[in-house]
Amino acid sequence: MGELAEPLEMSLPAVTKHLKMLERAGLISRGRDAQWRPCKLEEAPLVAASDWIESHRKIWEARMDRLENYLHTLANEQENCDEPK
C-alpha cells in the first residue's frame, strides 16, 4: 500500500482507511497473496451509480431548460414593459 500512498502524498494509515471505506461500500474487493493485499475495482456498483447519476442528469437538464425558457420569457416581458408606448 506504500506505493499507493506515495504518489497521493497521503500517509499509509490514511490510504488504509480509504480502502476500507471503499471495500465496505462494495466499490473494491481485496484479496490475499502472501503479504500482499491486491485490490480490485468492482464494476457493478460503479455502473449502478453511473446509471443513477445519468437518469438524474436528464431530469435536471430538463428542469434547467424549462428555467432558462422561463427566464427568457420574463426578460422579454420586462423589455416589452420598458419600451415607450
Backbone as a printed PyTorch tensor [residue, N CA C, xyz], in Angstrom:
tensor([[[  0.8230,  -1.1990,   0.0000],
         [  0.0000,   0.0000,   0.0000],
         [  0.8590,   1.2520,   0.0000]],

        [[  2.1090,   1.0910,   0.3490],
         [  3.0040,   2.2360,   0.3210],
         [  3.1000,   2.8540,  -1.0480]],

        [[  3.0350,   2.0040,  -2.1030],
         [  3.0940,   2.5380,  -3.4670],
         [  1.8340,   3.3240,  -3.8180]],

        [[  0.7280,   3.0620,  -3.1380],
         [ -0.4830,   3.8680,  -3.3300],
         [ -0.3670,   5.2120,  -2.6130]],

        [[  0.1980,   5.1870,  -1.4340],
         [  0.2690,   6.3910,  -0.6130],
         [  1.2420,   7.4120,  -1.1850]],

        [[  2.3520,   6.9480,  -1.7190],
         [  3.4140,   7.8560,  -2.1440],
         [  2.9770,   8.8780,  -3.2020]],

        [[  2.4190,   8.4660,  -4.3460],
         [  2.0440,   9.4750,  -5.3470],
         [  0.8790,  10.3700,  -4.9040]],

        [[  0.1050,   9.9040,  -3.9370],
         [ -1.0410,  10.6840,  -3.4580],
         [ -0.6700,  11.6240,  -2.3300]],

        [[  0.5820,  11.5340,  -1.8910],
         [  1.0480,  12.3380,  -0.7660],
         [  0.1340,  12.1490,   0.4510]],

        [[ -0.1860,  10.8840,   0.7130],
         [ -1.0210,  10.5210,   1.8600],
         [ -0.2240,   9.5710,   2.7310]],

        [[ -0.5880,   9.5450,   3.9870],
         [  0.0420,   8.5860,   4.8850],
         [ -0.5350,   7.1990,   4.6190]],

        [[  0.2180,   6.1910,   4.9770],
         [ -0.2530,   4.8190,   4.8120],
         [ -1.5350,   4.5580,   5.6050]],

        [[ -1.6510,   5.0530,   6.8620],
         [ -2.9240,   4.8610,   7.5800],
         [ -4.1160,   5.5230,   6.8720]],

        [[ -3.8870,   6.6660,   6.2400],
         [ -4.9790,   7.3350,   5.5240],
         [ -5.4160,   6.5060,   4.3160]],

        [[ -4.4490,   5.9570,   3.5840],
         [ -4.7780,   5.1060,   2.4330],
         [ -5.5400,   3.8690,   2.9070]],

        [[ -5.0690,   3.2610,   3.9680],
         [ -5.7290,   2.0730,   4.5150],
         [ -7.1700,   2.3920,   4.9040]],

        [[ -7.3790,   3.5190,   5.5340],
         [ -8.7260,   3.9330,   5.9380],
         [ -9.6350,   4.1030,   4.7150]],

        [[ -9.1190,   4.7570,   3.6800],
         [ -9.9180,   4.9650,   2.4720],
         [-10.2290,   3.6340,   1.7820]],

        [[ -9.2660,   2.7470,   1.7250],
         [ -9.5080,   1.4480,   1.1070],
         [-10.5560,   0.6570,   1.8770]],

        [[-10.5240,   0.7220,   3.1990],
         [-11.5410,   0.0290,   4.0000],
         [-12.9300,   0.5930,   3.7210]],

        [[-13.0080,   1.9100,   3.5770],
         [-14.3090,   2.5270,   3.2850],
         [-14.8030,   2.1060,   1.9050]],

        [[-13.9070,   2.0780,   0.9250],
         [-14.2890,   1.6440,  -0.4200],
         [-14.7220,   0.1810,  -0.4240]],

        [[-14.0280,  -0.6290,   0.3670],
         [-14.3850,  -2.0440,   0.4500],
         [-15.7510,  -2.2270,   1.1140]],

        [[-16.0080,  -1.4970,   2.1980],
         [-17.3160,  -1.5840,   2.8670],
         [-18.4430,  -1.1270,   1.9530]],

        [[-18.1350,  -0.1660,   1.0810],
         [-19.1470,   0.3300,   0.1430],
         [-19.3380,  -0.6080,  -1.0440]],

        [[-18.4900,  -1.6420,  -1.1390],
         [-18.6080,  -2.5980,  -2.2320],
         [-17.9750,  -2.1150,  -3.5270]],

        [[-17.2070,  -1.0370,  -3.4660],
         [-16.6010,  -0.4870,  -4.6800],
         [-15.2860,  -1.1650,  -5.0390]],

        [[-14.6480,  -1.7910,  -4.0610],
         [-13.4510,  -2.5850,  -4.3250],
         [-13.5530,  -3.8810,  -3.5450]],

        [[-12.7890,  -4.8570,  -3.9730],
         [-12.6250,  -6.0780,  -3.1830],
         [-11.1310,  -6.2650,  -2.9910]],

        [[-10.7850,  -6.8640,  -1.8720],
         [ -9.3660,  -7.0940,  -1.5840],
         [ -9.1420,  -8.5760,  -1.3750]],

        [[ -8.0490,  -9.0540,  -1.9270],
         [ -7.6940, -10.4550,  -1.7820],
         [ -6.4520, -10.5860,  -0.9220]],

        [[ -5.9120, -11.7810,  -0.9150],
         [ -4.6790, -12.0550,  -0.1730],
         [ -3.7490, -12.8450,  -1.0520]],

        [[ -2.5130, -12.4110,  -1.0800],
         [ -1.4690, -13.1300,  -1.7800],
         [ -0.2080, -12.9520,  -0.9470]],

        [[  0.0170, -13.8850,  -0.0370],
         [  1.1080, -13.7870,   0.9400],
         [  0.9280, -12.4930,   1.7300]],

        [[  1.9190, -11.6030,   1.7040],
         [  1.7840, -10.3500,   2.4600],
         [  1.0730,  -9.2620,   1.6550]],

        [[  0.7740,  -9.5350,   0.4020],
         [  0.1090,  -8.5460,  -0.4590],
         [ -1.3960,  -8.6100,  -0.2760]],

        [[ -2.0340,  -7.4620,  -0.4030],
         [ -3.4960,  -7.3680,  -0.3490],
         [ -3.9650,  -6.6710,  -1.6260]],

        [[ -3.9710,  -7.4020,  -2.7540],
         [ -4.3500,  -6.7630,  -4.0180],
         [ -5.8100,  -6.2820,  -3.9840]],

        [[ -6.0190,  -5.1210,  -4.5660],
         [ -7.3620,  -4.5300,  -4.6300],
         [ -7.8760,  -4.6030,  -6.0600]],

        [[ -9.1900,  -4.7640,  -6.1840],
         [ -9.8200,  -4.8350,  -7.4920],
         [-11.0600,  -3.9490,  -7.4810]],

        [[-11.1860,  -3.0900,  -8.4780],
         [-12.4050,  -2.2890,  -8.6020],
         [-13.5630,  -3.2070,  -8.9500]],

        [[-14.6880,  -2.9930,  -8.3250],
         [-15.8970,  -3.7680,  -8.6080],
         [-16.7790,  -2.9460,  -9.5470]],

        [[-17.0440,  -3.5040, -10.6950],
         [-17.7440,  -2.7680, -11.7490],
         [-19.2270,  -2.5360, -11.4600]],

        [[-19.9190,  -3.5220, -10.9340],
         [-21.3770,  -3.4410, -10.7840],
         [-21.8410,  -2.2260,  -9.9930]],

        [[-21.2820,  -1.9460,  -8.7970],
         [-21.7700,  -0.7680,  -8.0750],
         [-21.4420,   0.5380,  -8.7910]],

        [[-20.3230,   0.5620,  -9.5180],
         [-19.9750,   1.7760, -10.2570],
         [-20.9320,   1.9960, -11.4270]],

        [[-21.3260,   0.9160, -12.0790],
         [-22.2940,   1.0060, -13.1770],
         [-23.6440,   1.4730, -12.6330]],

        [[-24.0560,   0.9120, -11.5100],
         [-25.3340,   1.3170, -10.8970],
         [-25.3110,   2.7990, -10.5350]],

        [[-24.2070,   3.2620,  -9.9560],
         [-24.0890,   4.6830,  -9.5950],
         [-24.1130,   5.5490, -10.8440]],

        [[-23.4080,   5.1330, -11.8680],
         [-23.3770,   5.8900, -13.1170],
         [-24.7660,   5.9730, -13.7480]],

        [[-25.4910,   4.8630, -13.7450],
         [-26.8600,   4.8510, -14.2920],
         [-27.7660,   5.7910, -13.5110]],

        [[-27.6450,   5.7720, -12.1820],
         [-28.4750,   6.6440, -11.3410],
         [-28.1520,   8.1060, -11.6280]],

        [[-26.8730,   8.4220, -11.7060],
         [-26.4560,   9.7980, -11.9870],
         [-26.9730,  10.2350, -13.3500]],

        [[-26.8560,   9.3620, -14.3390],
         [-27.3120,   9.7020, -15.6940],
         [-28.8130,   9.9670, -15.7230]],

        [[-29.5960,   9.1510, -15.0250],
         [-31.0460,   9.3600, -15.0220],
         [-31.3920,  10.6920, -14.3600]],

        [[-30.7020,  11.0430, -13.3070],
         [-30.9650,  12.3100, -12.6380],
         [-30.4140,  13.4960, -13.4320]],

        [[-29.3290,  13.2800, -14.1720],
         [-28.7950,  14.3400, -15.0230],
         [-29.8440,  14.7520, -16.0530]],

        [[-30.5160,  13.7750, -16.6470],
         [-31.5480,  14.0740, -17.6540],
         [-32.6860,  14.8840, -17.0380]],

        [[-33.0920,  14.5090, -15.8350],
         [-34.1630,  15.2370, -15.1460],
         [-33.7360,  16.6830, -14.9030]],

        [[-32.5250,  16.8750, -14.3640],
         [-32.0660,  18.2230, -14.0510],
         [-31.8160,  19.0490, -15.3000]],

        [[-31.3480,  18.4340, -16.3780],
         [-31.1800,  19.1820, -17.6280],
         [-32.5250,  19.6860, -18.1320]],

        [[-33.5430,  18.8400, -18.0490],
         [-34.8830,  19.2560, -18.4840],
         [-35.3970,  20.3950, -17.6020]],

        [[-35.1650,  20.3140, -16.3070],
         [-35.6060,  21.3800, -15.3980],
         [-34.8590,  22.6850, -15.6900]],

        [[-33.5620,  22.5770, -15.9400],
         [-32.7710,  23.7790, -16.2370],
         [-33.2010,  24.3970, -17.5700]],

        [[-33.5340,  23.5580, -18.5390],
         [-34.0350,  24.0720, -19.8220],
         [-35.3430,  24.8360, -19.6230]],

        [[-36.2370,  24.2660, -18.7960],
         [-37.5020,  24.9620, -18.5270],
         [-37.2580,  26.2750, -17.7960]],

        [[-36.3310,  26.2780, -16.8480],
         [-35.9990,  27.5030, -16.1260],
         [-35.4260,  28.5400, -17.0780]],

        [[-34.5240,  28.1140, -17.9610],
         [-33.9360,  29.0440, -18.9280],
         [-35.0220,  29.6590, -19.8130]],

        [[-35.9500,  28.8390, -20.2960],
         [-37.0490,  29.3570, -21.1230],
         [-37.9030,  30.3420, -20.3410]],

        [[-38.1860,  30.0300, -19.0950],
         [-38.9900,  30.9180, -18.2610],
         [-38.2830,  32.2500, -18.0410]],

        [[-36.9790,  32.2030, -17.7720],
         [-36.2200,  33.4390, -17.5640],
         [-36.1720,  34.2890, -18.8290]],

        [[-36.0570,  33.6330, -19.9880],
         [-36.1030,  34.3830, -21.2480],
         [-37.4650,  35.0410, -21.4330]],

        [[-38.5280,  34.3100, -21.0750],
         [-39.8810,  34.8700, -21.1700],
         [-40.0160,  36.0900, -20.2650]],

        [[-39.5310,  35.9750, -19.0320],
         [-39.5920,  37.1140, -18.1060],
         [-38.7930,  38.3040, -18.6330]],

        [[-37.6160,  38.0380, -19.1830],
         [-36.7800,  39.1150, -19.7160],
         [-37.4770,  39.8000, -20.8810]],

        [[-38.0970,  39.0070, -21.7530],
         [-38.8230,  39.5920, -22.8890],
         [-40.0110,  40.4220, -22.4190]],

        [[-40.7320,  39.9330, -21.4140],
         [-41.8570,  40.6900, -20.8780],
         [-41.3740,  41.9910, -20.2620]],

        [[-40.2440,  41.9480, -19.5660],
         [-39.6870,  43.1530, -18.9480],
         [-39.2900,  44.1600, -20.0200]],

        [[-38.6690,  43.6800, -21.0990],
         [-38.2810,  44.5610, -22.1950],
         [-39.5030,  45.2180, -22.8160]],

        [[-40.5850,  44.4360, -22.9760],
         [-41.8060,  44.9750, -23.5710],
         [-42.4620,  46.0100, -22.6590]],

        [[-42.3530,  45.8250, -21.3680],
         [-42.9110,  46.7820, -20.4090],
         [-42.0880,  48.0650, -20.3660]],

        [[-40.7850,  47.9660, -20.5840],
         [-39.8870,  49.1150, -20.5050],
         [-39.9080,  49.9720, -21.7710]],

        [[-40.4170,  49.4310, -22.8860],
         [-40.4290,  50.2000, -24.1290],
         [-41.4550,  51.3160, -24.0450]],

        [[-41.0700,  52.4950, -24.5260],
         [-42.0410,  53.5990, -24.5280],
         [-43.1970,  53.2850, -25.4770]],

        [[-44.3470,  53.7700, -25.0890],
         [-45.5510,  53.4800, -25.8940],
         [-45.9450,  54.6810, -26.6770]]])
